[in-house]
Amino acid sequence: MLKKTIAIVLLSAGAATAAPAPGFAGPDLSGVYTCKGMDAHEGAYTGTVTLELVREQSTASYGSYRFKLEVPGYGTYPGEAAAHGTQMAIHFALTDQTTKDYGTGIASFTRTQGKWRFKKFYYEPEFKGGNHGTEDCVQR
């Protein structure tokens, strides 16, 4: 009889925590950004970042995003990002996977003169034996 009582308590506790998540209430960082970067191996570069909020996968102050970086002469780096307020973690990978040019970044957003801006640091564990860099980006 004790096992049945415990099972009922556990089921009741599980049902209480299964309430629907609140809608997205964080800042929408979506947009097209013009970027200037500095890569430890490749040097200075320019690029365009596109961020698109995935509202159905975002909740409270947590945002889910599609990410795409386009760098002339290098290619396209699609990925995904997860944000909490104005802090964002980003995963990206060059479409040419033979280069092992992929990594993870962290970005901090600020808003000035009505435009979002972000500074990103990234780490690439396998590109040319390991790599890192920075980007400064301004919303168009």
SULGI-V851303 format. One record per backbone hydrogen bond with DSSP energy under -1.0 kcal/mol. NH is the residue of the N-H (numbers start at 1). CO is the residue of the C=O. E is the energy in kcal/mol with one decimal. If there is no record, write none. Layout:
nh->[NH,NH]
co->[CO,CO]
e->[E,E]
This chain:
nh->[5,6,7,8,9,10,11,12,13,14,15,16,17,25,31,33,34,35,36,37,38,39,40,43,45,47,48,49,50,51,52,54,57,58,59,60,62,63,65,66,67,68,69,70,71,74,75,77,79,80,81,82,83,84,85,87,88,89,90,91,92,93,94,95,97,99,100,102,103,104,105,106,107,108,109,110,112,115,117,118,119,120,121,122,123,124,129,130,131,133,134,135,136,137,138,139,140]
co->[1,2,3,4,5,6,7,8,9,10,11,12,13,60,51,49,138,47,136,45,134,43,132,39,37,35,70,33,68,31,66,64,54,55,62,23,59,83,81,52,79,50,77,48,75,71,71,69,67,91,65,89,63,87,61,84,107,82,105,80,103,78,101,76,95,96,97,100,92,123,90,121,88,119,86,117,115,112,110,137,108,135,106,133,104,131,126,127,124,122,38,120,36,118,34,116,32]
e->[-1.7,-2.2,-2.4,-2.1,-2.1,-2.7,-2.5,-2.3,-2.5,-2.5,-2.2,-1.6,-1.1,-3.9,-2.3,-3.3,-2.8,-3.0,-2.2,-3.2,-2.4,-2.3,-2.7,-2.3,-1.9,-1.9,-2.2,-2.2,-2.7,-2.7,-2.1,-3.6,-1.7,-1.8,-2.0,-1.5,-3.0,-2.1,-2.6,-2.6,-2.1,-1.4,-1.7,-2.6,-2.9,-2.3,-2.7,-3.5,-2.4,-1.6,-2.1,-2.3,-3.2,-2.6,-2.4,-1.6,-2.5,-2.9,-2.8,-2.8,-2.3,-1.6,-2.9,-2.1,-1.3,-1.3,-1.1,-1.4,-2.5,-2.2,-3.2,-2.5,-3.0,-2.1,-2.8,-2.3,-2.3,-2.1,-2.5,-2.2,-1.7,-2.6,-2.3,-2.4,-2.6,-2.9,-1.3,-1.3,-2.1,-1.7,-2.0,-2.1,-2.5,-2.8,-2.3,-2.7,-3.1]
